[in-house]
Amino acid sequence: MMAASLPLLNIGCTTRVVSQVLTYQHMSSGAWQPLAMSAIIEILAAALFAANMLFTLRTGSPLEVSLEAQREREELDRAREAQTT
């Protein structure tokens, strides 16, 4: 989710800035539609970021989960070695 939120935020911000310049300088009346779409894209990016943060806070970071699984595997390996000796 984090990998999607940053590019979406960049696309939304770039679209908004370009559309604002074109619209507010009266260079293009057709720039209003991309201006509205940029708001939707930016809100989607912010929602993905927030969802990722909530998911991480509830489950732990992927690194923490991976390290915990590795520790458990090492403990199982040690227990098996202790049983065979």
N, C-alpha and C positions, 0 to 999 in steps of 0.2 A: 504494500500500500504506500509505503514511504517513497518507493521508486516511482510511483505514478503521481504522487501529489506535487513533487517539486517541478517536474516538467509541465504539469497542468497549470501550476501557479505562474510559471514563467510565460507560458503561452497566453494565459489570461491577462497578465500585466502588460505584456508587449502589445497585445491586441487592443487593450484599453487605451494605452498611451498613444498609439498610432491613430486610433479612431478618434480620440479626443482632439488631437491636433487637427485632423482633417475636418471634424465636425465644427469645432468651436472657432476655427479660422475661416469657416464657410468655404472650404475647398471642395467638399463633397457632401452632398445631402444623403448619400447612400451609406455613409459611415455610421449612421445611428444603429443599424441592425447589428453590425459586429460589436458595437459598444455594449449593447444589451447582452449579446452572447458572451462577451468577456466577463461580465458579472456572474453569469451562470457557471462558467468555467472556473473562475476564482473561488466561488462558493463551494463547488464540488471539490476543488483541491483542498480547501480548508476543512471540509467535512472528512475527506480521506485522511488528512493529517490527524484530526481529532480522533477518528475511529482507530487509527494505528496507535495513538498514544494510550487510549483506553485499553486496547487489546494488550499492549505491552505491560501496562500497569497491572492488569488482571492475571496475565500468564507468565510474565517475565520476558526478558529480551531473548531473541533467538540464540544469542551467544550463551546466556545463562542456562538455557534449556540444553544446549549442546554440551556444555561443560558438565552439567549434572548427569546427563546420560553417559558421558565418558567416565565420570567417577564411579557410577553404578556398574559399568562394564568392568572396570578395573577391580572393584570389590568382588564381583562375581568370579573373576579370573583368580584372584587371591584365594577365595574360598574353595574353588575347585582344586587349586594347587595344594592347599592344606589338606584336603580330603584324600588326595592321591599319595601324599607322603606320610 
